[in-house]
Amino acid sequence: MKVWRSLAEVAADPLPAPYITVGTFDGVHLGHRALLRELQEMARAGRGAAVVVTFDPPPDPLAEPEGTRRLSYPHERLDQLAAAGVEAVLTLPFDDALRSMAADQFVEEVLVGALHARGVCVGHDHHFGHDGHGDISLLSLLGKKYGFETHAAPPFAVDGMIVSSTLIRRKLREGDVAAANKYLGYRYEVWGTVEAGSGLASRELGYPTANVKVEAKMLPAPGVYVALGDIFEEEGRRGEGPFGAFLNLGFRPTFAEEPAGAPGLEVHLFDFARDILGRRVRVQFVARLRDEVKFEGAEELREQLIEDEKKARRILFSH
């Protein structure tokens, strides 16, 4: 898949007859992939190439700290778009210039002037340009003016629910990772580096954990989850895994008086006892086991962890 980072790169290495869609594509979920299939059908009919125009960081004015609502890392999004059969991706920096660009100017300068669009396919409710003033009606008018085909893809539903990034974020906030995974079409994952911990989980509970400093991305609700873990040697190089696991995402209320800061992620890999301090890991969420609970002491918590492990292993076996 061809990847462009600027309009200058498009000009230096263009594709003939591009059929384009525009959007954040956060999560590249089942709804996105249904739209991409329609784009690819347009491209095949016109003997052209399927191209995605997207943005980094995503144009999300509701994002509090950087990345806390993001469903996919930039590298993850590119991998997913490539797997979906996209032939090229243009990632534009969502800076002040782009944020203030009028919808018709965006079409004229980016879709027509730089990419020479043969066709444009967007979701039925897609909005673009400054303050989202552009919609499919404006796009159709501009298509007639500049000579490109337009198409509005219908909504895509699973079990009666229209799939969207907003729906998936809601499911993650509720801790329902199984539903989020169903709408994504794959297991939700986070990446991070293993840091030194207190050793308390191993010493007091008999369950050594990897304390993961998570790279900025939306996290599910605090709780205990069934998971899969992969360990990497270095950037982009597969190491070991996947290992079955369970994890605690939260504030360790049994040992901490008051919640402080962001929730911590502690992962116990089943049948694994080596030191992985400093290693980069990927953690995939499979299912939620329970809420995070304050126990009377270490022994009561240890007994619960034994039950959690049994249930987690059964769930992983069924997957």
C-alpha positions as CSV (number, residue, x, y, z in Angstrom):
1,M,0.0,0.0,0.0
2,K,1.3,3.4,-0.9
3,V,1.5,5.9,2.0
4,W,1.7,9.7,1.4
5,R,2.3,12.2,4.2
6,S,1.8,15.4,2.3
7,L,0.4,16.7,-1.0
8,A,3.9,17.1,-2.2
9,E,4.4,13.4,-1.9
10,V,1.2,12.8,-3.9
11,A,2.5,15.0,-6.7
12,A,5.9,13.1,-6.7
13,D,4.3,9.6,-6.8
14,P,0.7,9.8,-8.0
15,L,-1.8,7.1,-8.7
16,P,-3.9,7.1,-11.9
17,A,-7.7,7.3,-11.6
18,P,-8.1,7.5,-7.8
19,Y,-11.4,6.8,-6.2
20,I,-11.3,8.5,-2.8
21,T,-12.9,8.3,0.6
22,V,-12.3,10.8,3.4
23,G,-12.5,10.3,7.1
24,T,-10.8,9.7,10.4
25,F,-11.2,5.9,10.2
26,D,-10.6,5.6,13.9
27,G,-10.6,1.9,14.7
28,V,-11.2,0.8,11.0
29,H,-14.3,-1.0,12.3
30,L,-16.9,-3.1,10.4
31,G,-18.8,0.0,9.3
32,H,-15.6,1.5,7.9
33,R,-14.8,-1.7,6.1
34,A,-18.3,-1.8,4.5
35,L,-17.7,1.7,3.2
36,L,-14.3,0.6,1.9
37,R,-15.9,-2.3,0.0
38,E,-18.2,0.2,-1.7
39,L,-15.2,2.4,-2.6
40,Q,-13.4,-0.6,-4.0
41,E,-16.4,-1.5,-6.2
42,M,-16.4,2.0,-7.6
43,A,-12.7,1.8,-8.3
44,R,-13.0,-1.6,-10.0
45,A,-15.8,-0.3,-12.2
46,G,-13.8,2.8,-13.1
47,R,-10.5,0.8,-13.4
48,G,-9.0,3.0,-10.8
49,A,-7.4,2.8,-7.3
50,A,-9.0,2.9,-3.9
51,V,-7.5,5.8,-1.9
52,V,-8.2,6.9,1.7
53,V,-7.6,10.5,2.9
54,T,-7.3,10.6,6.7
55,F,-5.9,12.8,9.4
56,D,-3.4,12.7,12.3
57,P,-4.2,13.5,15.0
58,P,-7.9,12.8,14.5
59,P,-10.1,15.9,14.3
60,D,-11.7,15.2,17.6
61,P,-12.4,18.4,19.6
62,L,-13.7,16.3,22.5
63,A,-10.4,14.6,23.1
64,E,-9.3,15.6,26.6
65,P,-5.6,14.7,27.0
66,E,-3.9,13.7,23.8
67,G,-5.0,10.3,22.5
68,T,-7.4,9.3,25.3
69,R,-10.3,8.8,22.9
70,R,-8.2,7.2,20.1
71,L,-9.3,3.7,19.0
72,S,-6.3,2.9,16.9
73,Y,-2.7,4.0,16.8
74,P,-1.5,5.6,13.5
75,H,0.6,2.4,12.6
76,E,-2.4,0.2,13.5
77,R,-4.8,2.2,11.4
78,L,-2.4,1.9,8.4
79,D,-2.1,-1.9,8.9
80,Q,-5.9,-2.3,9.0
81,L,-6.4,-0.1,5.9
82,A,-3.8,-2.2,4.0
83,A,-5.5,-5.4,5.2
84,A,-8.8,-4.0,3.9
85,G,-7.4,-3.7,0.4
86,V,-6.8,0.0,0.2
87,E,-4.2,0.9,-2.4
88,A,-3.0,4.2,-1.0
89,V,-3.5,6.4,2.1
90,L,-2.9,10.1,2.3
91,T,-2.4,11.2,6.0
92,L,-2.7,14.9,6.4
93,P,-1.7,16.8,9.6
94,F,-4.9,18.2,11.2
95,D,-3.3,21.6,11.8
96,D,-4.9,25.0,12.0
97,A,-4.7,25.5,8.2
98,L,-6.6,22.3,7.6
99,R,-9.0,22.9,10.5
100,S,-10.1,26.3,9.0
101,M,-10.3,25.1,5.4
102,A,-13.8,25.5,3.9
103,A,-15.4,22.4,2.5
104,D,-15.3,23.6,-1.2
105,Q,-11.7,24.6,-0.8
106,F,-10.8,21.2,0.6
107,V,-12.4,19.5,-2.4
108,E,-10.8,21.9,-4.9
109,E,-7.3,21.8,-3.5
110,V,-7.0,18.3,-2.0
111,L,-9.4,15.9,-3.8
112,V,-9.3,17.6,-7.2
113,G,-6.1,19.7,-7.4
114,A,-3.7,17.2,-5.7
115,L,-5.3,13.8,-6.1
116,H,-7.3,14.3,-9.4
117,A,-10.3,12.4,-8.0
118,R,-12.2,10.2,-10.5
119,G,-14.8,9.4,-7.8
120,V,-15.6,10.1,-4.1
121,C,-17.4,7.7,-1.7
122,V,-18.3,8.8,1.8
123,G,-20.8,7.7,4.5
124,H,-24.3,8.9,4.1
125,D,-23.9,11.3,7.1
126,H,-20.4,12.4,6.4
127,H,-19.4,16.0,7.1
128,F,-16.2,17.8,6.1
129,G,-14.5,21.1,5.9
130,H,-14.5,24.0,8.5
131,D,-17.1,23.3,11.2
132,G,-18.4,20.3,9.2
133,H,-20.3,22.5,6.8
134,G,-19.7,20.1,3.9
135,D,-22.0,17.1,3.3
136,I,-23.0,14.7,0.6
137,S,-25.3,17.3,-1.1
138,L,-22.4,19.8,-1.5
139,L,-20.1,17.0,-2.5
140,S,-22.5,16.0,-5.3
141,L,-22.7,19.5,-6.6
142,L,-18.9,19.8,-6.6
143,G,-18.7,16.5,-8.3
144,K,-20.7,17.8,-11.2
145,K,-18.6,21.0,-11.3
146,Y,-15.2,19.1,-11.3
147,G,-16.3,16.0,-13.1
148,F,-16.0,13.3,-10.4
149,E,-18.5,10.6,-9.5
150,T,-20.0,10.7,-6.0
151,H,-21.6,8.0,-3.9
152,A,-23.0,7.9,-0.3
153,A,-22.6,4.5,1.4
154,P,-25.5,3.4,3.6
155,P,-25.1,2.8,7.4
156,F,-23.8,-0.7,8.4
157,A,-25.5,-2.4,11.3
158,V,-24.8,-5.5,13.4
159,D,-27.6,-7.0,15.4
160,G,-29.7,-3.8,14.8
161,M,-27.0,-1.4,15.9
162,I,-25.4,1.0,13.5
163,V,-21.7,0.5,13.8
164,S,-19.7,3.7,14.6
165,S,-16.6,4.8,16.5
166,T,-18.9,6.5,18.9
167,L,-20.7,3.2,19.7
168,I,-17.4,1.4,20.2
169,R,-16.2,4.1,22.6
170,R,-19.4,3.8,24.6
171,K,-18.9,0.0,24.9
172,L,-15.3,0.5,26.0
173,R,-16.4,3.0,28.6
174,E,-18.9,0.4,29.9
175,G,-16.2,-2.2,30.0
176,D,-18.0,-4.3,27.4
177,V,-14.9,-5.3,25.4
178,A,-16.7,-8.3,23.9
179,A,-19.3,-6.0,22.2
180,A,-16.5,-3.5,21.2
181,N,-14.6,-6.4,19.6
182,K,-17.8,-7.6,17.7
183,Y,-18.2,-4.1,16.2
184,L,-14.5,-3.7,15.4
185,G,-14.2,-7.1,13.8
186,Y,-11.1,-7.9,15.8
187,R,-9.8,-7.7,19.4
188,Y,-9.2,-4.3,20.8
189,E,-5.6,-3.8,21.8
190,V,-3.1,-1.5,23.5
191,W,0.7,-1.3,23.3
192,G,3.1,-0.3,25.9
193,T,6.4,-0.9,27.7
194,V,6.9,-3.1,30.8
195,E,8.1,-1.0,33.7
196,A,9.4,-1.9,37.1
197,G,6.7,-2.4,39.7
198,S,6.5,-2.9,43.5
199,G,6.7,-6.7,43.2
200,L,3.7,-6.9,45.5
201,A,1.6,-9.0,43.2
202,S,4.3,-11.7,43.0
203,R,5.3,-11.5,46.7
204,E,1.9,-11.2,48.4
205,L,-0.4,-12.9,45.9
206,G,1.7,-15.4,43.9
207,Y,0.7,-13.7,40.7
208,P,3.6,-11.9,39.1
209,T,2.5,-9.1,36.8
210,A,4.0,-7.0,34.0
211,N,3.3,-3.4,34.8
212,V,2.6,-1.8,31.4
213,K,3.0,1.9,30.6
214,V,0.4,2.1,27.9
215,E,1.0,4.2,24.8
216,A,-1.8,6.9,24.5
217,K,-5.0,5.3,23.5
218,M,-8.5,4.9,24.9
219,L,-8.8,2.4,27.7
220,P,-11.8,0.3,28.7
221,A,-13.5,0.9,32.1
222,P,-11.4,-0.2,35.1
223,G,-11.8,-3.8,35.9
224,V,-10.4,-7.3,35.5
225,Y,-10.2,-8.7,32.0
226,V,-9.3,-11.8,30.0
227,A,-6.6,-11.0,27.6
228,L,-3.9,-12.1,25.2
229,G,-0.3,-10.8,25.4
230,D,2.5,-10.6,22.9
231,I,6.1,-9.7,23.7
232,F,8.3,-7.9,21.2
233,E,12.0,-7.7,20.9
234,E,12.1,-4.3,19.3
235,E,10.0,-2.0,17.2
236,G,8.1,-3.9,14.5
237,R,9.8,-7.3,15.3
238,R,7.7,-10.1,16.6
239,G,9.0,-11.8,19.7
240,E,6.8,-14.3,21.6
241,G,3.1,-15.0,22.0
242,P,0.3,-14.8,22.1
243,F,0.1,-15.9,25.8
244,G,-3.2,-16.3,27.6
245,A,-3.5,-13.8,30.4
246,F,-5.7,-11.9,32.7
247,L,-5.2,-8.3,33.7
248,N,-6.2,-5.6,36.2
249,L,-6.9,-2.2,34.8
250,G,-7.4,0.3,37.6
251,F,-6.2,1.6,40.9
252,R,-5.4,-1.5,43.1
253,P,-8.0,-0.5,45.8
254,T,-7.0,-3.3,48.2
255,F,-3.5,-1.8,48.6
256,A,-4.2,1.9,47.8
257,E,-6.1,4.2,50.1
258,E,-7.4,6.5,47.3
259,P,-7.4,6.3,43.5
260,A,-4.6,8.4,42.2
261,G,-3.7,9.5,38.6
262,A,-4.5,7.3,35.6
263,P,-5.4,3.7,35.9
264,G,-2.6,1.2,35.8
265,L,-2.4,-1.9,33.6
266,E,-1.0,-5.0,35.3
267,V,-0.9,-8.2,33.2
268,H,-0.4,-11.7,34.4
269,L,0.7,-14.1,31.6
270,F,-0.3,-17.7,32.1
271,D,2.5,-20.3,32.3
272,F,5.2,-17.6,31.9
273,A,7.9,-16.7,34.5
274,R,10.7,-14.8,32.7
275,D,11.7,-11.2,33.3
276,I,10.5,-8.9,30.5
277,L,11.3,-5.6,32.1
278,G,11.8,-2.9,29.4
279,R,10.2,-5.0,26.6
280,R,7.4,-3.7,24.4
281,V,4.1,-5.7,24.6
282,R,0.8,-5.8,22.9
283,V,-2.3,-6.6,25.1
284,Q,-5.5,-7.7,23.4
285,F,-8.8,-7.5,25.4
286,V,-10.9,-10.6,25.1
287,A,-13.7,-10.4,27.8
288,R,-14.5,-8.7,31.0
289,L,-14.4,-10.8,34.2
290,R,-15.5,-8.4,36.9
291,D,-15.3,-5.0,38.4
292,E,-12.2,-3.9,40.4
293,V,-13.0,-4.6,44.1
294,K,-11.5,-3.6,47.4
295,F,-10.8,-6.8,49.4
296,E,-10.2,-7.2,53.1
297,G,-6.6,-8.3,52.5
298,A,-4.1,-10.1,50.3
299,E,-5.4,-13.6,51.2
300,E,-9.0,-12.8,50.1
301,L,-7.7,-11.2,46.9
302,R,-5.5,-14.2,46.2
303,E,-8.5,-16.5,46.5
304,Q,-10.4,-14.4,44.0
305,L,-7.5,-14.4,41.6
306,I,-7.4,-18.1,41.6
307,E,-11.1,-18.1,40.6
308,D,-10.4,-15.4,38.0
309,E,-7.7,-17.5,36.5
310,K,-9.9,-20.5,36.2
311,K,-12.6,-18.5,34.5
312,A,-10.2,-16.7,32.2
313,R,-8.6,-20.0,31.0
314,R,-12.1,-21.4,30.2
315,I,-13.0,-18.3,28.2
316,L,-9.7,-18.4,26.3
317,F,-10.2,-22.1,25.6
318,S,-13.6,-21.4,24.1
319,H,-12.1,-18.7,21.8
